[in-house]
Amino acid sequence: MNTKTAHRGFTLVELMIALLIGLFLIGGLLTLVQAMKRTNTTQSGLSQLQDNERVTMTLITDVVQSTGYFPNPLVNSAASEFLVAAPFTIAGEALVGSGNWGDPAPGNTITVRYATAGGDGVINCSGATSAVAAVFVNQFSVDNKGNLNCQLTTVIGGVSTVQNIQLVSGQTNAAGVLVSGVTQLQIYYGVQTNTAVSTNSIDTYLDGNTVTADGYWGNVKSVKITLTFVNPLSGQAGQTSATIPFTRVVDVMNMTGVTT
């Protein structure tokens, strides 16, 4: 038996080939891990974007739809429930907005108010209710840090309490952050400018400053809201836009429907 042949190890060429195969396998594994990481990041970003869109639009829709509501219309009236108080300049006025549609970020503001009898389940922009009769004044805006804010004023017995609501943690703070990642709020108001007909039909959409100039706040039937969110996929292949707009048209509850 040849001792040298029996105990011969791998040659340098064999070791190099084995090392090369190992490097290819490791490279493939790293590529797979990176692809899975990118996919997970993409899915998380899209999920967060969808959650933000759902939270913000559901909340704003619930609030805007309640504009002008007050309990027991046989006893109360809009003028008696909604007194003149900034930014409302007319008794009974329940919705005002500011800004032009083409304004740069952070965009426009919208303020709506409505009443609750207490214990009737009417919520404000924090999602909370009042146990006693109150008027809720909700003002939505976006700040330069990319946060959608709601300043809530609760009027009970003529006394006003102002809060800045942080919906995400359920607490209050000075910033009043509801959702992050919002760059702009743009609003159009569906207005019936032809008051000669009683169909409650919208014949034009105007921005807040135009509605104010023309004195049409009492004729607003719907609100077209566009929130622009940061695109979580920005910079990835096929994604050229840094932001994603999300639009919803909300009926003002007490202003829609055919009048007969």
N, C-alpha and C positions, 0 to 999 in steps of 0.2 A: 504493500500500500504506500502510495506516495504521500508523505506527511505534509509536504508543502501544498499539494493540491487539496487535501482534506481540510486544511485550516485556512484556506485562502478567503479573504474578505471581499467587500465590494471594491470595484475599481473606481477611479476618480470620475470617469465618464458616467458610470451608473449612478453615483452619488449626485452628480450635477443634473442628470435626467430626473431623478427622484425629487430633488430640490425644486426643479422647474415645474414639475407636475403639482407639487405642494403649493407653490406660489400661485399657480393658475386656480387651484381649488380655493385658496384663501381669498384671492381677488374676486372670484365669483360669489363667495359667501359675503364679502364686504359689500359688493354691489347689491346683493339681495337685501341685506340689512338696511342700506341707505334708501333703497326703493320703498321698503316697508315703512321706514321712518318718514319719508316724504308723503306717502299715502296717509299715514296716521295724522301727520300735521295738517294735510289738506282736509281730511274728514273732520278733524277737530275744529278747524277754522270755519268750515261751512256750517257745522252744527252750531257753533257759537253765533255766527251771523244769522242763521235762521231763528235761533232763540231770541236774539236781540230784536229782530224784525217782529216776531210774534208778540213779545212782551210790550214793545213800544206801541205798535199799531193797535193791539187789543185794548190797551189802556187808554190811548188817545181816542179810539172809537167810542168806548164806553162813556168817556167824559163828554166828548163833543155831542154825541147823540142826546145827552141829558140837558143840553143847553136850553135855558128858559123854562125848565120844569119847575112847577111849584104845586104843593098839595092843596086840595080843597078849593077849586076855582069858584065854588059858590060863595065862598067867604072872602077869599084872597084874590088879588089881581097882580099882574106883572109889575105895575107901577108901585104897588104897596110893598111887594116882596123885594124888588130890585131898585134900591134908591140910587141917586146920583153919587157916585164915588169913583175916583180915578181907577182905571182909565175910562170908565163909563160916564158919558156926559149927559145922558138922557135917562130919566126914570123909566124903568121897564126894559131898558136895553140889557141884553144878556150875552152878547158876543161882540168882541172887537179884535182887530188885528193890526199889525203894523208891518211896514216894509214893502218893497217892490219885488216882483217875481225874479227879476234879474239881479237882485242884490248878491254880492259875493258872500262866501261863507263867513260867519255861521248862519246868515239868512234872516228869516222872519220870526215874529212872535205871534202867538194867539192866546187870547184870554176869554174864558167862558165862565158863566156862573149859573147856578141853579139852586133850588131850595130842597130841604128835606124836613119832614115832619118829626123826625127822630124815630128810630126803631123801624123804619120802613125799608131798609136795605139799600138806600141810595148811597153809592160810594163816591169818594173824591179821587184825586189823582194818585193818592197813596194806596188806594184800594180799601181804605177804612170807611166806616160809617159813623154817624153821630147818634147818640142815644137821646138827644134833645133836638128841638127845632133849630135849624141853622141854615145859613146860606154858604155854599162853597164857591169860592172864586179860584179857578185853576189857570195858571199862566205857564205855557210851555215855551221853551226857548233852547237854543244850543249855544254853548260857550266856546271859546277859542281853544279849549283843551279837548274838544271832541266828546263832550258829555251832553246828553239831553237832560234838561232840568225842568222841574215843575215847582213853581212857587205857589203854595197853597195858603189862601187866606180864608179862615173860618169865622163867620160873623154870627155871634150868638147874643141875642138881646142888645144889639147895637154895639157890642164890643168885638173888635177884630183881633184875631191871633194869626200871625204869619209864621209859616213853617217852610223850610226847604227840605224836600223829601228825597231820601236816598232809598229807592225801592229795592235795590239789589241786596242790601244787608238788613233791610227793615228798620233802619235807624235814621236819625236826622243829623245833618251837619251843615256847615255854612255853604258848602258847594252845592248841595241838593242834587247829587248825581243819581239819575235813574239808570241809565245804560251808557257804557262807554263805546267808543268807536263810531260815533256819529259826527259827521263833518258839517252838515247843512240841513236846515229846515226851510222848505219852501211851501207856500200856501196860496192856493187860488180859492176864491169864494164863488159858489154858484148863486147868481142873483137873478131875480125877476125884475127887470127894469121897466117892463110894461105893466104897470099897475092897473091898467084899464080892464084887464081880464082877471078873472078870479079862479084860475086853474092851478095856482101855485107852481107854475112851470118855470124852470130855469131857462133864460134866454141868452145868458152870457156868463163868462167866468172872469172875475177881476181880482187883482191883488189888493192887499190891505189898504195901501195908501190911496188907491183909486176909489175903493168903496167908501173910505172916509171923506174924500173930496166930494164925492157925488151924493153923500148922505144916504147910502143904501144899506146900512147895517140892519135895519128892520126888514129888509127884503132878502136876506141871505137864506137860502134853502138847503145848501149843502156846502161841505168843505172838502176841497181836494188837497190832500196832504202828501208831500213828497219828502221823505227822509233819505239822505245820502249817507251810506255807511262806508267805512274803510273796507276795501276788498282784501280779504285774508289771503287770497291767492296771487296778489299783485307781485309781479317779478318772476312768476313761474312761466313755463312755456305756454304760449297761447293766451296769456293774460296781459293785456296791454293797458287796461284801465286800473287806476289806483283806487277807484271808488265804485260803488254799486247803488243806484237809486232804487227806492221802493215806494210805490204810490198806492194810495187808497182814497176812494171817494166816500165820505161819510155824510149821511142825511142828518139834518138837524131835526130832531124828533117832532117838535111842535110846529114845524113850518112846512112839512111835506104833506102830500095827499091833495086830491081834488076838492075844492070848495064848491058846494052846491047850494 
